């Protein structure tokens, strides 16, 4: 379905009342015969999973019984069955296991048990939706179920909890009666704002799970994953506002709608998920630590959501005065202008960067959403503009200062002062390239209101001053233009300032050494996903600090240098301790060694055995590379000096590990704990750590 936009001379936003025009846009989004119509999408999804279940039935008779029971249902009951997270994952994992394409999923016997239980419940009509004992988001057929930790630990409950812990490393929580009431109010508001789009999106969210703002969930507002089809996750702290709940219910439900489309249509070219060197899109409004380099799938998913949020926010802003008496003040919801600009940016990136990775349906999907954007905003920013996005990040993330308690803030005021001065100098230079002398003088005058001692404690205000100065220097709010004849990329200067400031602030607030933050940035850039846990890193720093002058430290498995950075932070400014980091992958070693490390840190691209066999022992060894710690642990132990310390991580329980992998881990752990040359302790902490000291005798004592 195409929206025909009148020419500018016809002034469409004035000839048609804006809310009426937005209603037409909502109709198009909810009712497009392929990309919007939920009935069509579910019909295709049922066909897809029926085919997959048929393949599984050749190996598991329970799958055939389930197919036969499923045929007796119709309409939305079929949608509930097909949309159920546990059943869908069981079908996916069973098929992948049979075809030999996956490790770490639910074992076949678990999938078999799920098929048996679902079939039995369908036959007895006591389990028509696979969600007994749970409250629903509402009474309509499209309303999903609200997860409750009181759900029984039968095969379905057990499997659902396993999926959550496997993918998020933390479980969900149970809402109170007051929280349930607030959730219902948010859902009610969503239906009031977009009465056609809300049911269309919500029908794809079979479960709604809530999490507390701590542990692995901390700082997440909401989440969805392609691997956990049919379930959306929301931070319970958002329940304070119906407006923000309405936004996130729609946001995450739309992700699930897109995932269902991806199962049934050629949105992406085949096999793109497994490509490590595919297209990457920079999302400039996100900090680096939040993984702001997106693959094509994530970019497409975000584009889809932001187009819809543009509509929701526009309607909310127009109706806020009418509705705030019932639902409270509109706050925290994304502004429509910002949502539209993000959607436009992502759409452009999909066309310019990711186009070859989109399937035929994916290209049509993007073009369709672009047509809708043209109606929502016929005067978009200049193509490729990112200045306003990066400054939005610069302004927003300064608010992280408010998350510090009153004990923490005074301890970092000096460091904040250093950061603020660096940012002030950068802003002065940028303005000198693009602005008049009056604008530079205005910045200086605003900064001079703060004494030298106040700059650190007023860091949030300093950032606001810089933000406003740079925005005022932009002729259109979307970029800077140099006022000199020579070519100066002033927008790139703003980007560089903002990213460095982001790294510095993140380092301070999270008590991470700057070298660690930069190494993690390098890991994201190189798509390296197996760096050492920061808790292990802090341990490395402590033991590195204890190495005496003239000592030697060996790291086996440089990766991108995260472990090296932690070791370096422990040494602080000591340069009389030699650090050797060895990595068998030349490209990784080369990329890491190019950073400005202390001269006492040496990187070697070689087989670690060559270093272990060289003369001289080591006072501290961090063995992180699997081939060495599992295949040559004796060589590692022999390279330790007497009283030298060995640290080995990744020895904890891993639910994704295969039986053979678990046996290898247990074997290595026991060989260390009972080795005659070591005194060792096993820590059930972080990724699972064994710390051992080489004794001067052959006596062993496990701690």
PyMOL commands that set and color helices and strands:
alter all, ss='L'
color gray80, all
select helices_A, chain A and resi 8-10+12-15+18-31+38-57+61-70+76-83+85-99+108-124+155-168+177-193+197-202+215-217+236-240+242-264+272-274+288-290+296-327+336-352+355-357+360-376+387-403+408-411+413-434+437-447+454-457+459-473+490-509+514-526+534-545+562-571+586-593+608-612+626-631+633-638+659-673
alter helices_A, ss='H'
color red, helices_A
select strands_A, chain A and resi 135-136+145-146+207-211+222-223+231-235+281-282+293-294+552-556+578-583+601-605+618-623+640-648+678-683+689-694+701-702
alter strands_A, ss='S'
color yellow, strands_A
deselect
rebuild
show_as cartoon
